[in-house]
Amino acid sequence: MTATRVFIVEDEAILLCDLEDIVTHLGYDLAGSATSLDEAMDKLRGGQKPDIALLDLNLNGSPSDPIADYLIAENVPILFVSGYGRRGLAPRFSDCHVLQKPYDETKLAHALERLISGAAP
C-alpha cells in the first residue's frame, strides 16, 4: 500500500520546509509543493494529483481560494493551515478542515488523521 500523497502550498519558505519535513516524518509522501498561486495551479493542472492538500489561506496577500476551488472540484480533501483560523475562510469553505498557526507536529498529525478519516471539521 502506498502512502497518502500530500500537496503543500505555503508562501513562507521556512514554513514550507517545516511542513515538508513534518509530513514526510509522519510517513506521508509529498505530491509536490508550491509557494504561490500560479505555481500551485501550474503544477496541479500539469497532472499532479494529490490525495490531500495543505493550503496556506493567504499567499503573499492573495487568498488561496482558486487553488481550493480547483482541488474541491477534483475531490481532493483540503486542510487550510492559517494564522487566521476559521474566521479567515470564505463561507463556501466552511466544510474544510483548518489548522491554526502556530502548530506543532502533534497538532498537524491529528489534523491530517481527521482529514483522511473523513471526520467533520
DSSP file with accessible surface (Angstrom, degrees, kcal/mol):
  #  RESIDUE AA STRUCTURE BP1 BP2  ACC     N-H-->O    O-->H-N    N-H-->O    O-->H-N    TCO  KAPPA ALPHA  PHI   PSI    X-CA   Y-CA   Z-CA
    1    1 A M              0   0  239      0, 0.0     2,-0.2     0, 0.0     0, 0.0   0.000 360.0 360.0 360.0 136.4    0.0    0.0    0.0
    2    2 A T        -     0   0  120      1,-0.1     3,-0.1     3,-0.0     2,-0.1  -0.556 360.0-104.3 -89.7 155.5    1.3    3.4   -0.9
    3    3 A A        -     0   0   31     -2,-0.2    25,-0.1     1,-0.1     2,-0.1  -0.351  45.3 -87.8 -73.5 154.6    1.5    6.4    1.5
    4    4 A T        -     0   0   41     23,-0.1    25,-2.5     1,-0.1     2,-0.5  -0.422  42.7-129.8 -61.8 133.2   -1.0    9.2    1.2
    5    5 A R  E     -a   29   0A  90     23,-0.2    46,-2.4    -2,-0.1    47,-1.8  -0.803  23.9-162.3 -94.7 123.7    0.3   11.9   -1.2
    6    6 A V  E     -ab  30  52A   0     23,-3.2    25,-3.3    -2,-0.5    26,-0.8  -0.897   9.0-158.9-113.0 129.6    0.2   15.4    0.2
    7    7 A F  E     -ab  32  53A   0     45,-2.1    47,-2.9    -2,-0.4     2,-0.4  -0.915  15.6-159.9-104.4 130.9    0.4   18.6   -1.9
    8    8 A I  E     -ab  33  54A   0     24,-2.0    26,-2.0    -2,-0.5     2,-0.5  -0.940  13.8-173.3-118.9 132.7    1.5   21.7    0.1
    9    9 A V  E     +ab  34  55A   1     45,-2.8    47,-2.5    -2,-0.4     2,-0.3  -0.972  23.7 146.9-124.4 114.2    1.0   25.4   -0.7
   10   10 A E        -     0   0    0     24,-2.1     6,-0.1    -2,-0.5    49,-0.1  -0.969  35.8-155.0-148.9 126.8    2.8   27.8    1.7
   11   11 A D  S    S+     0   0   30     -2,-0.3     2,-0.7    47,-0.3    24,-0.1   0.678  77.1  80.2 -82.5 -15.5    4.3   31.2    0.7
   12   12 A E  S  > S-     0   0  107      1,-0.2     4,-2.7     2,-0.0     5,-0.2  -0.823  71.5-150.6 -95.4 117.2    6.9   31.3    3.5
   13   13 A A  H  > S+     0   0   67     -2,-0.7     4,-2.7     1,-0.2     5,-0.2   0.851  93.8  50.7 -56.7 -41.6    9.9   29.2    2.6
   14   14 A I  H  > S+     0   0  144      1,-0.2     4,-2.2     2,-0.2    -1,-0.2   0.928 112.9  45.7 -65.4 -43.1   10.8   28.3    6.1
   15   15 A L  H  > S+     0   0   44      2,-0.2     4,-2.9     1,-0.2    -2,-0.2   0.883 111.2  53.6 -67.2 -36.4    7.3   27.2    7.0
   16   16 A L  H  X S+     0   0   14     -4,-2.7     4,-2.8     2,-0.2    -2,-0.2   0.948 109.8  47.0 -62.0 -47.6    7.1   25.3    3.7
   17   17 A C  H  X S+     0   0   66     -4,-2.7     4,-2.6     1,-0.2    -2,-0.2   0.907 112.4  51.0 -59.6 -41.3   10.3   23.4    4.5
   18   18 A D  H  X S+     0   0   67     -4,-2.2     4,-2.7     2,-0.2     5,-0.2   0.935 111.3  46.9 -62.6 -46.9    9.0   22.7    8.0
   19   19 A L  H  X S+     0   0    2     -4,-2.9     4,-2.9     1,-0.2     5,-0.2   0.920 111.8  50.9 -61.9 -43.6    5.7   21.3    6.7
   20   20 A E  H  X S+     0   0   42     -4,-2.8     4,-2.3     1,-0.2     5,-0.2   0.927 112.3  47.3 -59.6 -44.6    7.5   19.2    4.1
   21   21 A D  H  X S+     0   0  106     -4,-2.6     4,-2.5    -5,-0.2    -2,-0.2   0.925 114.5  45.3 -63.0 -46.0    9.8   17.8    6.8
   22   22 A I  H  X S+     0   0   13     -4,-2.7     4,-2.2     2,-0.2    -2,-0.2   0.939 112.0  51.6 -64.7 -45.5    6.9   17.1    9.2
   23   23 A V  H  <>S+     0   0    0     -4,-2.9     5,-2.1     1,-0.2     4,-0.2   0.924 114.3  42.6 -59.1 -45.3    4.7   15.5    6.6
   24   24 A T  H ><5S+     0   0   69     -4,-2.3     3,-1.5    -5,-0.2    -1,-0.2   0.895 111.4  55.3 -70.6 -36.0    7.5   13.1    5.4
   25   25 A H  H 3<5S+     0   0  134     -4,-2.5    -1,-0.2     1,-0.3    -2,-0.2   0.852 104.0  55.7 -62.2 -32.8    8.4   12.4    9.0
   26   26 A L  T 3<5S-     0   0   53     -4,-2.2    -1,-0.3    -5,-0.2    -2,-0.2   0.511 126.3-102.5 -78.6  -4.1    4.8   11.4    9.7
   27   27 A G  T < 5S+     0   0   49     -3,-1.5    -3,-0.2     1,-0.3     2,-0.2   0.524  78.1 130.7  98.6   6.5    5.1    8.9    6.8
   28   28 A Y      < -     0   0   33     -5,-2.1     2,-0.4    -6,-0.2    -1,-0.3  -0.558  54.1-123.5 -87.8 158.0    3.2   10.7    4.1
   29   29 A D  E     -a    5   0A  79    -25,-2.5   -23,-3.2    -2,-0.2     2,-0.5  -0.806  22.7-119.9 -97.0 144.5    4.6   11.2    0.5
   30   30 A L  E     -a    6   0A  62     -2,-0.4   -23,-0.2   -25,-0.2     3,-0.1  -0.728  21.2-172.7 -83.5 126.3    5.0   14.6   -1.0
   31   31 A A  E     -     0   0A   6    -25,-3.3   -24,-0.2    -2,-0.5     2,-0.2   0.447  64.5 -70.2 -91.6  -4.2    2.9   15.1   -4.1
   32   32 A G  E     -a    7   0A  16    -26,-0.8   -24,-2.0    16,-0.0    -1,-0.5  -0.689  46.8-128.0 135.9 170.4    4.6   18.4   -4.6
   33   33 A S  E     -a    8   0A  21    -26,-0.2     2,-0.3    -2,-0.2   -24,-0.2  -0.976  14.0-169.1-150.4 161.2    4.7   21.9   -3.1
   34   34 A A  E     -a    9   0A   0    -26,-2.0   -24,-2.1    -2,-0.3     3,-0.1  -0.985  20.1-154.7-151.2 154.8    4.3   25.5   -4.2
   35   35 A T  S    S+     0   0   54     -2,-0.3     2,-0.3   -26,-0.2   -26,-0.1   0.374  78.9  38.2-111.5   0.3    4.9   29.0   -2.8
   36   36 A S  S  > S-     0   0   38      1,-0.1     4,-2.5   -26,-0.0     5,-0.2  -0.967  80.2-110.8-147.1 163.8    2.4   30.9   -5.0
   37   37 A L  H  > S+     0   0   47     -2,-0.3     4,-2.7     1,-0.2     5,-0.2   0.939 117.3  47.3 -58.6 -50.0   -1.0   30.7   -6.5
   38   38 A D  H  > S+     0   0  117      1,-0.2     4,-2.6     2,-0.2    -1,-0.2   0.911 112.4  48.7 -62.4 -44.3    0.4   30.5  -10.1
   39   39 A E  H  > S+     0   0   61      2,-0.2     4,-2.3     1,-0.2    -1,-0.2   0.927 112.9  48.3 -62.3 -44.1    3.0   27.8   -9.2
   40   40 A A  H  X S+     0   0    0     -4,-2.5     4,-2.7     1,-0.2     5,-0.2   0.940 112.9  46.8 -62.3 -46.6    0.4   25.7   -7.5
   41   41 A M  H  X S+     0   0   11     -4,-2.7     4,-2.9     1,-0.2     5,-0.3   0.896 110.8  52.6 -65.1 -39.5   -2.1   25.9  -10.3
   42   42 A D  H  X S+     0   0  113     -4,-2.6     4,-1.4    -5,-0.2    -1,-0.2   0.927 112.6  45.0 -59.8 -45.7    0.6   25.2  -12.9
   43   43 A K  H  <>S+     0   0   64     -4,-2.3     5,-1.9     2,-0.2    -2,-0.2   0.923 115.7  45.8 -66.5 -43.2    1.6   22.0  -11.0
   44   44 A L  H ><5S+     0   0    3     -4,-2.7     3,-1.4     1,-0.2    -2,-0.2   0.932 115.4  45.4 -68.1 -43.2   -1.9   20.8  -10.4
   45   45 A R  H 3<5S+     0   0  165     -4,-2.9    -1,-0.2     1,-0.3    -2,-0.2   0.747 104.0  67.0 -70.3 -21.8   -3.1   21.5  -14.0
   46   46 A G  T 3<5S-     0   0   68     -4,-1.4    -1,-0.3    -5,-0.3    -2,-0.2   0.407 130.0 -85.7 -79.5   1.0    0.1   19.8  -15.2
   47   47 A G  T < 5S+     0   0   60     -3,-1.4     2,-0.5     1,-0.3    -3,-0.2   0.391  79.1 141.8 116.7  -5.4   -1.1   16.5  -13.8
   48   48 A Q      < -     0   0   68     -5,-1.9    -1,-0.3     1,-0.1    -2,-0.1  -0.597  26.9-174.5 -71.4 122.5   -0.1   16.4  -10.1
   49   49 A K        -     0   0   97     -2,-0.5   -44,-0.1   -18,-0.0     2,-0.1  -0.875   4.2-168.5-122.1  95.3   -3.0   14.7   -8.4
   50   50 A P        -     0   0    4      0, 0.0   -44,-0.2     0, 0.0     3,-0.1  -0.366  26.7-136.0 -77.9 163.8   -2.5   14.6   -4.6
   51   51 A D  S    S+     0   0   76    -46,-2.4     2,-0.3     1,-0.3   -45,-0.2   0.797  90.2   0.0 -82.3 -36.5   -4.6   12.6   -2.2
   52   52 A I  E    S-b    6   0A   4    -47,-1.8   -45,-2.1    24,-0.2     2,-0.4  -0.947  70.5-141.9-145.1 165.4   -4.9   15.6    0.2
   53   53 A A  E     -bc   7  78A   0     24,-2.0    26,-2.8    -2,-0.3     2,-0.5  -0.991   5.2-152.9-136.8 143.0   -3.7   19.2    0.2
   54   54 A L  E     -bc   8  79A   1    -47,-2.9   -45,-2.8    -2,-0.4     2,-0.5  -0.973  25.4-172.9-109.4 120.7   -2.4   21.6    2.8
   55   55 A L  E     -bc   9  80A   0     24,-2.2    26,-2.8    -2,-0.5     2,-0.3  -0.964  24.8-136.8-122.6 128.0   -3.1   25.2    1.9
   56   56 A D  E     - c   0  81A   8    -47,-2.5    26,-0.2    -2,-0.5     8,-0.1  -0.590  22.5-138.3 -68.9 137.6   -2.0   28.4    3.5
   57   57 A L  S    S+     0   0   10     24,-0.8     7,-1.9    -2,-0.3     2,-0.5   0.851  87.8  42.2 -70.5 -33.3   -5.0   30.6    3.4
   58   58 A N  E     -E   63   0B  43      5,-0.2     2,-0.7     6,-0.1   -47,-0.3  -0.962  66.1-168.7-123.4 118.8   -3.1   33.8    2.4
   59   59 A L  E >  S-E   62   0B   7      3,-3.8     3,-1.9    -2,-0.5   -22,-0.2  -0.879  76.6 -39.7-110.4  99.5   -0.4   33.7   -0.3
   60   60 A N  T 3  S-     0   0  122     -2,-0.7    -1,-0.2     1,-0.3   -24,-0.0   0.884 125.0 -41.2  50.2  43.1    1.5   36.9   -0.3
   61   61 A G  T 3  S+     0   0   63      1,-0.2    -1,-0.3     0, 0.0    -3,-0.0   0.383 122.0 102.1  90.6  -4.7   -1.7   38.9    0.2
   62   62 A S  E <  S-E   59   0B  61     -3,-1.9    -3,-3.8     2,-0.0    -1,-0.2  -0.914  74.5-114.7-112.3 139.9   -3.8   36.9   -2.1
   63   63 A P  E     -E   58   0B  74      0, 0.0    -5,-0.2     0, 0.0     4,-0.1  -0.375  12.9-135.8 -69.3 149.0   -6.3   34.2   -1.0
   64   64 A S  S >> S+     0   0    0     -7,-1.9     4,-2.1     1,-0.2     3,-0.8   0.262  70.6 119.3 -86.0  15.4   -5.7   30.6   -1.9
   65   65 A D  H 3>  +     0   0   28     -8,-0.3     4,-3.1     1,-0.3     5,-0.2   0.841  66.9  55.5 -51.5 -44.8   -9.3   30.3   -2.9
   66   66 A P  H 3> S+     0   0   57      0, 0.0     4,-2.1     0, 0.0    -1,-0.3   0.889 109.6  47.6 -61.0 -34.9   -8.7   29.4   -6.6
   67   67 A I  H <> S+     0   0    0     -3,-0.8     4,-2.7     2,-0.2    -2,-0.2   0.936 113.0  48.3 -67.3 -45.8   -6.5   26.5   -5.6
   68   68 A A  H  X S+     0   0    0     -4,-2.1     4,-2.8     1,-0.2     5,-0.2   0.920 110.4  51.3 -60.6 -44.2   -9.1   25.3   -3.1
   69   69 A D  H  X S+     0   0   64     -4,-3.1     4,-2.2     1,-0.2    -1,-0.2   0.923 111.7  47.8 -58.9 -44.2  -11.8   25.6   -5.7
   70   70 A Y  H  X S+     0   0   61     -4,-2.1     4,-1.3    -5,-0.2    -2,-0.2   0.938 113.3  46.9 -61.9 -47.8   -9.8   23.5   -8.1
   71   71 A L  H  <>S+     0   0    1     -4,-2.7     5,-2.8     1,-0.2     3,-0.2   0.900 110.8  51.5 -64.5 -40.3   -8.9   20.9   -5.5
   72   72 A I  H ><5S+     0   0   74     -4,-2.8     3,-1.9     1,-0.2    -1,-0.2   0.923 107.7  52.9 -63.2 -41.2  -12.5   20.6   -4.3
   73   73 A A  H 3<5S+     0   0   75     -4,-2.2    -1,-0.2     1,-0.3    -2,-0.2   0.812 110.0  49.3 -63.0 -26.9  -13.7   20.1   -8.0
   74   74 A E  T 3<5S-     0   0   78     -4,-1.3    -1,-0.3    -3,-0.2    -2,-0.2   0.284 118.5-115.0 -92.9   7.0  -11.1   17.3   -8.2
   75   75 A N  T < 5 +     0   0  146     -3,-1.9    -3,-0.2     1,-0.2    -2,-0.1   0.842  64.5 149.3  61.8  37.1  -12.4   15.8   -4.9
   76   76 A V      < -     0   0    6     -5,-2.8    -1,-0.2    -8,-0.1   -24,-0.2  -0.903  47.1-126.4-101.1 118.3   -9.2   16.4   -3.1
   77   77 A P        -     0   0   55      0, 0.0   -24,-2.0     0, 0.0     2,-0.4  -0.359  27.2-147.4 -63.5 144.1   -9.7   17.0    0.7
   78   78 A I  E     -c   53   0A   6    -26,-0.2    19,-1.3    37,-0.1     2,-0.5  -0.925  18.5-166.4-120.9 139.5   -8.1   20.2    2.0
   79   79 A L  E     -cd  54  97A   1    -26,-2.8   -24,-2.2    -2,-0.4     2,-0.4  -0.981  19.5-148.9-117.8 110.8   -6.6   21.2    5.3
   80   80 A F  E     -cd  55  98A   0     17,-2.9    19,-3.3    -2,-0.5     2,-0.6  -0.697   7.2-160.8 -77.1 131.6   -6.2   25.0    5.5
   81   81 A V  E     +cd  56  99A   1    -26,-2.8   -24,-0.8    -2,-0.4     2,-0.3  -0.966  31.6 148.4-115.0 111.1   -3.1   25.9    7.6
   82   82 A S  E >   - d   0 100A   1     17,-2.2    19,-1.9    -2,-0.6     3,-0.5  -0.999  59.2-139.7-152.5 145.8   -3.5   29.5    8.6
   83   83 A G  T 3  S+     0   0   34     -2,-0.3    -1,-0.1    17,-0.2    17,-0.1   0.639 106.8  62.5 -73.4 -16.2   -2.9   32.1   11.3
   84   84 A Y  T >  S-     0   0  110      1,-0.2     3,-0.7     2,-0.1     4,-0.3   0.669  89.0-162.3 -82.1 -20.0   -6.4   33.4   10.6
   85   85 A G  G X   -     0   0    2     -3,-0.5     3,-1.4     1,-0.2     4,-0.2  -0.222  57.1 -30.5  65.8-159.2   -8.1   30.2   11.7
   86   86 A R  G >  S+     0   0  107      1,-0.3     3,-1.9     2,-0.2    -1,-0.2   0.802 130.6  71.3 -62.3 -29.6  -11.7   29.6   10.6
   87   87 A R  G <  S+     0   0  193     -3,-0.7    -1,-0.3     1,-0.3    -2,-0.2   0.731  93.9  56.5 -65.2 -16.8  -12.5   33.3   10.6
   88   88 A G  G <  S+     0   0   34     -3,-1.4    -1,-0.3    -4,-0.3     2,-0.2   0.552  86.2 104.7 -89.3  -5.9  -10.4   33.8    7.5
   89   89 A L  S <  S-     0   0   24     -3,-1.9     5,-0.1    -4,-0.2     9,-0.0  -0.515  74.6-120.5 -79.4 140.6  -12.3   31.2    5.4
   90   90 A A    >   -     0   0   19     -2,-0.2     3,-2.5     1,-0.1     4,-0.1  -0.494  34.7-110.7 -67.3 146.3  -14.7   32.1    2.7
   91   91 A P  G >  S+     0   0  117      0, 0.0     3,-1.9     0, 0.0     4,-0.2   0.826 115.6  65.5 -53.4 -31.9  -18.2   30.7    3.6
   92   92 A R  G 3  S+     0   0  139      1,-0.3     3,-0.3     2,-0.1    -2,-0.0   0.663  99.5  53.8 -68.5 -12.1  -18.0   28.2    0.8
   93   93 A F  G X  S+     0   0    1     -3,-2.5     3,-2.3     1,-0.2    -1,-0.3   0.182  70.2 114.1-103.5  17.3  -15.1   26.5    2.5
   94   94 A S  T <  S+     0   0   70     -3,-1.9    -1,-0.2     1,-0.3    -2,-0.1   0.742  73.8  57.2 -62.4 -21.3  -16.9   26.0    5.8
   95   95 A D  T 3  S+     0   0  135     -3,-0.3    -1,-0.3    -4,-0.2     2,-0.2   0.417  89.9  98.5 -87.9   1.3  -16.8   22.2    5.4
   96   96 A C  S <  S-     0   0   15     -3,-2.3     2,-0.2     1,-0.1   -17,-0.1  -0.590  78.5-111.5 -88.5 153.6  -13.0   22.3    5.1
   97   97 A H  E     -d   79   0A  18    -19,-1.3   -17,-2.9    -2,-0.2     2,-0.4  -0.523  30.7-159.9 -80.0 149.0  -10.6   21.5    7.9
   98   98 A V  E     -d   80   0A  34    -19,-0.2     2,-0.5    -2,-0.2   -17,-0.2  -0.998  11.1-162.9-134.9 134.5   -8.4   24.2    9.4
   99   99 A L  E     -d   81   0A  15    -19,-3.3   -17,-2.2    -2,-0.4     2,-0.3  -0.983  23.8-134.8-115.4 119.1   -5.2   24.0   11.4
  100  100 A Q  E     -d   82   0A  87     -2,-0.5   -17,-0.2   -19,-0.2   -19,-0.0  -0.547  32.0 -96.4 -74.9 132.4   -4.4   27.3   13.3
  101  101 A K  S    S+     0   0   32    -19,-1.9     2,-0.1    -2,-0.3     3,-0.0  -0.711 102.2  54.9 -81.2 146.6   -0.9   28.6   13.1
  102  102 A P  S    S+     0   0  118      0, 0.0     2,-0.3     0, 0.0    -2,-0.1   0.583  79.3 159.6 -76.5 153.9    1.3   28.2   15.1
  103  103 A Y        -     0   0   29     -2,-0.1     2,-0.3    -4,-0.1    -2,-0.1  -0.817  26.5-146.0-130.2 169.0    1.1   24.4   15.1
  104  104 A D     >  -     0   0   78     -2,-0.3     4,-2.5     1,-0.0     5,-0.2  -0.789  39.3 -91.0-129.2 177.9    3.4   21.6   16.1
  105  105 A E  H  > S+     0   0   69     -2,-0.3     4,-2.9     1,-0.2     5,-0.2   0.892 124.0  52.8 -59.7 -39.2    3.9   18.1   14.7
  106  106 A T  H  > S+     0   0  108      2,-0.2     4,-2.4     1,-0.2    -1,-0.2   0.931 110.9  45.7 -64.1 -45.7    1.3   16.5   17.0
  107  107 A K  H  > S+     0   0  117      2,-0.2     4,-2.4     1,-0.2    -1,-0.2   0.905 114.4  48.7 -65.1 -40.1   -1.4   19.0   16.0
  108  108 A L  H  X S+     0   0    0     -4,-2.5     4,-2.7     2,-0.2     5,-0.2   0.934 110.6  51.0 -65.1 -43.6   -0.6   18.6   12.4
  109  109 A A  H  X S+     0   0   14     -4,-2.9     4,-2.4    -5,-0.2    -2,-0.2   0.929 111.8  47.3 -59.4 -44.7   -0.6   14.8   12.7
  110  110 A H  H  X S+     0   0  105     -4,-2.4     4,-2.4     1,-0.2    -1,-0.2   0.922 112.0  49.7 -63.7 -43.6   -4.0   14.9   14.4
  111  111 A A  H  X S+     0   0   11     -4,-2.4     4,-2.3     1,-0.2    -2,-0.2   0.905 111.7  48.7 -63.6 -41.1   -5.4   17.3   11.8
  112  112 A L  H  X S+     0   0    0     -4,-2.7     4,-2.8     2,-0.2     5,-0.2   0.911 110.2  51.4 -65.4 -41.3   -4.2   15.1    8.9
  113  113 A E  H  X S+     0   0  111     -4,-2.4     4,-2.3    -5,-0.2     6,-0.2   0.917 111.1  47.9 -61.1 -43.0   -5.7   12.0   10.6
  114  114 A R  H  X>S+     0   0   85     -4,-2.4     5,-1.8     2,-0.2     4,-0.8   0.914 112.7  49.1 -64.3 -42.0   -9.1   13.7   10.9
  115  115 A L  H ><5S+     0   0   12     -4,-2.3     3,-0.9     1,-0.2    -2,-0.2   0.949 113.8  44.8 -62.0 -49.6   -9.0   14.9    7.3
  116  116 A I  H 3<5S+     0   0   74     -4,-2.8    -1,-0.2     1,-0.2    -2,-0.2   0.873 110.8  53.7 -66.0 -35.2   -8.1   11.5    5.9
  117  117 A S  H 3<5S-     0   0   90     -4,-2.3    -1,-0.2    -5,-0.2    -2,-0.2   0.639 111.8-118.8 -75.5 -12.6  -10.7    9.7    8.1
  118  118 A G  T <<5 +     0   0   64     -3,-0.9    -3,-0.2    -4,-0.8    -2,-0.1   0.618  55.2 162.5  84.1  13.0  -13.4   11.9    6.8
  119  119 A A      < -     0   0   29     -5,-1.8    -1,-0.2    -6,-0.2    -2,-0.0  -0.271  48.4 -92.5 -62.7 153.1  -14.2   13.3   10.3
  120  120 A A              0   0   73      1,-0.1    -1,-0.1   -23,-0.0   -24,-0.1  -0.348 360.0 360.0 -64.6 147.0  -16.1   16.6   10.4
  121  121 A P              0   0   70      0, 0.0    -1,-0.1     0, 0.0   -24,-0.1  -0.203 360.0 360.0 -62.9 360.0  -14.0   19.7   10.6
